[in-house]
Amino acid sequence: MTQELIRAAVVDIGSNTIKMTIYDYNRRTGQLSERRRRTVNAGLIAYVQQGLLTEAGINVLVKAVRELKAIAAADHCSRVYPFATAGLRAAANSRAVIEIVRRETGLYIDLISGDSEARLTFDSLLPSLDPAITSGMVIDMGGGSTEFVGFARRRAQKNVSLRLGALVLYNKFVTNILPTPREANKIRAHVTSRLANHPWTHEYGSVLYINGGTGRTLARLHALQRGMESELPYTISYSDMEALMNQITSMDKDVKQLLVKEVSTRIHTFPAGLAALLGIMDYTGTDQVVITTASIREGYLLRRLNREENRRSEPEEETQVETEEETE
């Protein structure tokens, strides 16, 4: 490893999964190149009881962080940066949990706010957008929350974080593995009612730009059904998403087999996430989604490295910001 390169790992602790990506960062050019990824299906949100992350959940988190730290060390990472989003934000004892993890693993978890998560989502997406695209709506759907960012002139204008994650919605509305038509419609209605409190979300055009596992799963399934490659960025119409939702809720045999074979780890959360995406499109009036290559981990790492390298940055343009952290 030359002095010009920094090898760093970013650990994204979410409600359902804990994902680590290892990058090489070129100090001279400021560019990142991805080396490898690793995912642990921890399901932390299931361990939150009466507003607290249980001892069992803490043990799962410690074990996962320790495992990922060892993988990063074996790959000669000089820096490991864990951060947590909605899953840990939902726990009233999050600060105590962070201290336990620091004591047991030597790593400090950065608990980022919903507002920060939304901004990082946009910062990660912007470099991959065609320069001709100057405005739109970006969403990042995780297990515990969904972040919305409206942008114009290629700058974030408004953002909000809502407790509309795929796992949260599954736990709230779905009785069995796959939702019934009634349950899917309840999810959609719930999403539109929450967005009605933020009417600016329908002011940013007819296309949604989506980050997160639900979007990538949607692209993969849509492509498989059509014998295509799901190379990102990947565009899907509202009507195609509606058709897939109908196949899922009608318990179509071919779709059930496809879900079991291709996305078994997301078989319960993906349909709830798809229903939520349709609810978002219902409210915002969008008719297409573009699933992007962006990753919040990339944006987070660049921000950390830029700070550590003491690089000078341009002042941020003042924006209007809405922030909401729901607890249920």
VEXDREN-2710 file (C-alpha; in Angstrom, 1 decimal):
% VEXDREN-2710
k/r/px/py/pz
1/MET/0.0/0.0/0.0
2/THR/1.5/3.3/-1.1
3/GLN/1.3/6.5/0.9
4/GLU/-0.9/7.8/-1.9
5/LEU/-3.6/5.2/-1.2
6/ILE/-5.8/4.7/1.9
7/ARG/-7.6/1.4/2.4
8/ALA/-10.7/1.9/4.5
9/ALA/-13.8/-0.1/5.5
10/VAL/-17.2/1.5/6.1
11/VAL/-19.7/-0.5/8.2
12/ASP/-23.3/0.5/7.7
13/ILE/-25.4/-0.7/10.7
14/GLY/-29.1/-0.7/9.6
15/SER/-32.3/-2.1/10.9
16/ASN/-32.2/-5.3/9.0
17/THR/-28.6/-5.7/7.7
18/ILE/-25.1/-4.7/8.6
19/LYS/-23.1/-4.0/5.4
20/MET/-19.4/-3.4/5.1
21/THR/-17.7/-2.1/2.0
22/ILE/-13.9/-1.9/1.6
23/TYR/-12.5/0.9/-0.6
24/ASP/-9.2/2.2/-1.8
25/TYR/-9.0/5.9/-1.6
26/ASN/-6.5/7.8/-3.8
27/ARG/-5.3/10.9/-1.9
28/ARG/-4.1/12.6/-5.1
29/THR/-7.2/12.2/-7.2
30/GLY/-9.8/12.0/-4.5
31/GLN/-11.3/8.9/-6.1
32/LEU/-12.7/5.7/-4.5
33/SER/-12.5/2.2/-5.9
34/GLU/-14.5/-0.5/-4.3
35/ARG/-12.7/-3.7/-3.4
36/ARG/-15.2/-6.0/-1.7
37/ARG/-18.5/-6.2/0.2
38/ARG/-19.8/-8.2/3.1
39/THR/-23.3/-8.4/4.6
40/VAL/-24.6/-9.7/7.9
41/ASN/-28.3/-10.2/8.2
42/ALA/-28.6/-9.1/11.8
43/GLY/-32.3/-7.9/12.0
44/LEU/-31.5/-5.6/14.9
45/ILE/-35.0/-4.0/14.8
46/ALA/-36.5/-7.3/15.9
47/TYR/-34.5/-7.0/19.1
48/VAL/-35.9/-3.6/20.1
49/GLN/-38.5/-4.1/22.8
50/GLN/-40.2/-1.4/24.8
51/GLY/-37.9/1.1/23.1
52/LEU/-34.7/-0.6/24.1
53/LEU/-32.2/-2.8/22.2
54/THR/-32.2/-6.1/24.2
55/GLU/-29.1/-7.8/25.5
56/ALA/-29.5/-10.4/22.8
57/GLY/-29.6/-7.7/20.2
58/ILE/-26.5/-6.1/21.6
59/ASN/-24.7/-9.5/21.5
60/VAL/-25.7/-9.9/17.8
61/LEU/-24.4/-6.4/17.1
62/VAL/-21.1/-6.9/18.9
63/LYS/-20.5/-10.3/17.1
64/ALA/-21.2/-8.7/13.7
65/VAL/-18.9/-5.7/14.3
66/ARG/-16.2/-8.0/15.6
67/GLU/-16.5/-10.3/12.6
68/LEU/-16.4/-7.4/10.1
69/LYS/-13.5/-5.8/11.8
70/ALA/-11.5/-9.0/11.5
71/ILE/-12.3/-9.2/7.7
72/ALA/-11.2/-5.5/7.3
73/ALA/-7.9/-6.2/9.2
74/ALA/-7.2/-9.3/7.0
75/ASP/-7.6/-7.0/4.0
76/HIS/-5.1/-4.6/5.4
77/CYS/-7.5/-1.7/6.1
78/SER/-5.9/1.1/8.0
79/ARG/-9.3/2.6/9.0
80/VAL/-12.7/1.1/9.9
81/TYR/-15.6/3.5/10.2
82/PRO/-18.9/2.1/11.6
83/PHE/-22.0/4.2/11.5
84/ALA/-25.6/3.4/12.4
85/THR/-29.0/4.6/11.0
86/ALA/-32.6/4.0/11.9
87/GLY/-32.2/0.6/13.6
88/LEU/-30.1/2.0/16.4
89/ARG/-31.7/5.4/16.4
90/ALA/-35.0/3.7/17.4
91/ALA/-33.4/2.4/20.6
92/ALA/-33.6/4.7/23.6
93/ASN/-30.4/3.0/25.0
94/SER/-28.4/3.6/21.8
95/ARG/-25.7/5.6/23.6
96/ALA/-25.1/2.7/26.1
97/VAL/-25.1/0.2/23.2
98/ILE/-22.4/2.3/21.4
99/GLU/-20.3/2.3/24.5
100/ILE/-20.6/-1.5/24.9
101/VAL/-19.6/-2.0/21.3
102/ARG/-16.6/0.3/21.7
103/ARG/-15.5/-1.6/24.8
104/GLU/-15.9/-5.0/23.2
105/THR/-14.5/-4.3/19.7
106/GLY/-12.5/-1.1/19.9
107/LEU/-14.7/0.6/17.3
108/TYR/-16.9/3.6/17.9
109/ILE/-20.2/3.7/16.1
110/ASP/-21.2/7.0/14.7
111/LEU/-25.0/7.4/15.2
112/ILE/-26.1/9.6/12.4
113/SER/-29.3/11.6/12.3
114/GLY/-32.1/11.1/9.8
115/ASP/-31.2/14.5/8.4
116/SER/-27.5/13.6/7.9
117/GLU/-28.5/10.2/6.4
118/ALA/-30.7/12.1/3.8
119/ARG/-27.9/14.5/2.9
120/LEU/-25.4/11.6/2.6
121/THR/-27.8/9.8/0.3
122/PHE/-27.9/12.8/-2.0
123/ASP/-24.2/13.4/-1.8
124/SER/-23.6/9.8/-2.8
125/LEU/-26.0/9.9/-5.7
126/LEU/-25.0/13.3/-7.3
127/PRO/-21.8/12.2/-9.0
128/SER/-23.6/9.3/-10.8
129/LEU/-26.4/11.5/-12.2
130/ASP/-26.3/12.6/-15.8
131/PRO/-25.2/16.3/-15.9
132/ALA/-28.4/17.1/-17.8
133/ILE/-30.5/16.0/-14.8
134/THR/-30.8/19.1/-12.6
135/SER/-33.8/18.4/-10.4
136/GLY/-35.7/15.4/-9.0
137/MET/-36.5/13.4/-5.9
138/VAL/-34.0/11.0/-4.3
139/ILE/-35.2/8.3/-1.8
140/ASP/-33.2/5.8/0.2
141/MET/-35.3/3.0/1.6
142/GLY/-33.8/1.0/4.4
143/GLY/-35.3/-1.4/6.9
144/GLY/-36.2/1.2/9.5
145/SER/-36.6/4.5/7.7
146/THR/-36.8/6.1/4.3
147/GLU/-35.0/9.3/3.5
148/PHE/-36.4/11.8/0.9
149/VAL/-34.4/14.5/-0.7
150/GLY/-35.8/17.0/-3.2
151/PHE/-33.1/18.7/-5.3
152/ALA/-33.0/21.5/-7.8
153/ARG/-30.0/23.0/-9.7
154/ARG/-28.2/19.8/-8.6
155/ARG/-28.4/21.0/-5.0
156/ALA/-30.4/19.5/-2.1
157/GLN/-33.4/21.8/-1.3
158/LYS/-35.5/19.9/1.2
159/ASN/-35.2/16.6/3.0
160/VAL/-37.0/14.5/5.6
161/SER/-36.5/11.1/7.2
162/LEU/-39.6/9.1/7.9
163/ARG/-40.2/5.8/9.7
164/LEU/-41.3/4.1/6.5
165/GLY/-38.6/1.4/6.2
166/ALA/-39.5/-1.9/4.6
167/LEU/-39.0/-4.0/7.8
168/VAL/-41.0/-1.5/9.9
169/LEU/-43.9/-1.6/7.5
170/TYR/-43.7/-5.4/7.3
171/ASN/-43.9/-5.7/11.0
172/LYS/-46.7/-3.2/11.3
173/PHE/-49.0/-4.4/8.5
174/VAL/-48.2/-8.0/7.3
175/THR/-49.4/-11.1/9.1
176/ASN/-47.7/-13.8/7.1
177/ILE/-44.6/-13.8/4.8
178/LEU/-46.3/-12.2/1.8
179/PRO/-48.9/-9.4/2.1
180/THR/-52.5/-9.9/1.0
181/PRO/-54.0/-7.3/-1.3
182/ARG/-55.6/-5.6/1.7
183/GLU/-52.4/-5.4/3.6
184/ALA/-50.5/-4.0/0.6
185/ASN/-53.1/-1.3/0.2
186/LYS/-52.9/-0.5/3.9
187/ILE/-49.1/0.1/3.5
188/ARG/-49.7/2.3/0.5
189/ALA/-52.4/4.3/2.3
190/HIS/-50.1/4.7/5.4
191/VAL/-47.3/6.0/3.2
192/THR/-49.4/8.5/1.4
193/SER/-50.9/9.8/4.7
194/ARG/-47.4/10.3/6.1
195/LEU/-46.2/12.1/2.9
196/ALA/-49.3/14.4/3.1
197/ASN/-47.6/16.1/6.0
198/HIS/-44.7/17.0/3.6
199/PRO/-46.5/18.3/0.5
200/TRP/-43.2/19.5/-1.1
201/THR/-42.5/15.8/-1.9
202/HIS/-44.7/16.1/-5.0
203/GLU/-42.9/19.1/-6.4
204/TYR/-39.8/17.5/-7.9
205/GLY/-40.9/15.9/-11.2
206/SER/-42.0/12.6/-12.5
207/VAL/-39.0/10.4/-11.7
208/LEU/-37.8/8.9/-8.4
209/TYR/-34.1/8.1/-8.0
210/ILE/-33.9/5.2/-5.5
211/ASN/-31.1/3.9/-3.3
212/GLY/-31.2/0.9/-1.0
213/GLY/-31.8/-2.8/-1.0
214/THR/-35.5/-2.7/-2.0
215/GLY/-34.7/-0.8/-5.2
216/ARG/-31.8/-3.2/-6.1
217/THR/-34.1/-6.2/-5.4
218/LEU/-36.8/-4.6/-7.6
219/ALA/-34.3/-4.2/-10.5
220/ARG/-33.1/-7.8/-10.2
221/LEU/-36.6/-9.3/-10.1
222/HIS/-37.9/-7.1/-13.0
223/ALA/-34.9/-8.1/-15.1
224/LEU/-35.1/-11.8/-14.3
225/GLN/-38.8/-11.9/-15.4
226/ARG/-37.8/-10.4/-18.7
227/GLY/-34.6/-12.3/-19.3
228/MET/-32.6/-9.0/-19.1
229/GLU/-29.5/-7.9/-17.2
230/SER/-30.2/-5.8/-14.1
231/GLU/-27.3/-3.4/-14.7
232/LEU/-27.6/-0.2/-12.7
233/PRO/-28.9/2.4/-13.2
234/TYR/-32.1/0.6/-14.0
235/THR/-35.4/2.2/-14.9
236/ILE/-38.9/0.7/-14.2
237/SER/-42.3/2.1/-14.9
238/TYR/-45.1/2.5/-12.3
239/SER/-47.3/0.1/-14.3
240/ASP/-44.6/-2.7/-14.2
241/MET/-44.2/-2.2/-10.5
242/GLU/-48.0/-2.4/-10.0
243/ALA/-48.1/-5.6/-12.1
244/LEU/-45.4/-7.2/-9.9
245/MET/-47.2/-6.1/-6.7
246/ASN/-50.4/-7.8/-8.0
247/GLN/-48.5/-11.0/-8.8
248/ILE/-47.1/-11.1/-5.3
249/THR/-50.4/-10.4/-3.5
250/SER/-52.3/-12.9/-5.6
251/MET/-49.7/-15.5/-4.5
252/ASP/-48.7/-16.1/-8.1
253/LYS/-46.8/-19.4/-8.1
254/ASP/-44.0/-18.3/-10.5
255/VAL/-43.3/-15.1/-8.5
256/LYS/-43.3/-17.0/-5.2
257/GLN/-40.7/-19.4/-6.6
258/LEU/-38.7/-16.5/-8.0
259/LEU/-38.7/-14.7/-4.6
260/VAL/-37.6/-17.9/-2.8
261/LYS/-34.9/-18.7/-5.3
262/GLU/-33.4/-15.2/-5.9
263/VAL/-34.1/-13.0/-2.8
264/SER/-34.7/-15.4/0.1
265/THR/-33.2/-13.0/2.6
266/ARG/-35.6/-10.3/1.6
267/ILE/-38.7/-12.4/0.8
268/HIS/-40.6/-10.8/3.7
269/THR/-39.4/-7.2/3.5
270/PHE/-39.3/-6.7/-0.3
271/PRO/-43.0/-6.9/-0.9
272/ALA/-43.7/-4.4/1.9
273/GLY/-41.0/-2.1/0.4
274/LEU/-42.5/-2.4/-3.0
275/ALA/-46.0/-1.5/-1.7
276/ALA/-44.3/1.5/0.0
277/LEU/-42.6/2.6/-3.2
278/LEU/-46.0/2.5/-5.0
279/GLY/-47.5/4.6/-2.2
280/ILE/-44.7/7.1/-2.6
281/MET/-45.4/7.2/-6.4
282/ASP/-49.1/7.5/-5.7
283/TYR/-48.6/10.6/-3.7
284/THR/-45.8/12.2/-5.6
285/GLY/-47.3/11.6/-9.0
286/THR/-44.1/10.0/-10.4
287/ASP/-44.4/7.4/-13.1
288/GLN/-40.9/6.0/-13.2
289/VAL/-38.2/4.9/-10.8
290/VAL/-34.5/4.8/-11.5
291/ILE/-32.5/2.4/-9.3
292/THR/-29.1/3.9/-8.9
293/THR/-25.6/2.7/-8.2
294/ALA/-25.2/5.1/-5.3
295/SER/-24.3/3.9/-1.8
296/ILE/-24.5/6.0/1.4
297/ARG/-21.3/4.2/2.5
298/GLU/-19.4/5.9/-0.3
299/GLY/-20.7/9.3/0.7
300/TYR/-20.0/8.7/4.4
301/LEU/-16.4/7.6/3.7
302/LEU/-15.6/10.6/1.5
303/ARG/-17.0/13.0/4.2
304/ARG/-14.8/11.3/6.9
305/LEU/-11.7/11.2/4.7
306/ASN/-12.1/14.8/3.6
307/ARG/-12.4/16.0/7.2
308/GLU/-9.4/13.9/8.2
309/GLU/-7.3/15.1/5.3
310/ASN/-8.2/18.7/6.3
311/ARG/-9.3/19.5/2.8
312/ARG/-10.9/22.8/2.2
313/SER/-14.5/22.7/0.9
314/GLU/-16.8/25.3/-0.6
315/PRO/-19.5/26.7/1.7
316/GLU/-22.8/24.8/1.5
317/GLU/-25.7/26.6/0.0
318/GLU/-28.4/27.3/2.6
319/THR/-31.2/24.9/2.2
320/GLN/-34.7/24.4/3.7
321/VAL/-34.6/21.3/5.8
322/GLU/-37.4/19.2/7.3
323/THR/-36.5/16.5/9.7
324/GLU/-38.8/13.9/11.2
325/GLU/-37.9/11.0/13.4
326/GLU/-41.0/8.9/14.1
327/THR/-41.3/6.5/17.0
328/GLU/-44.0/3.9/17.0
END
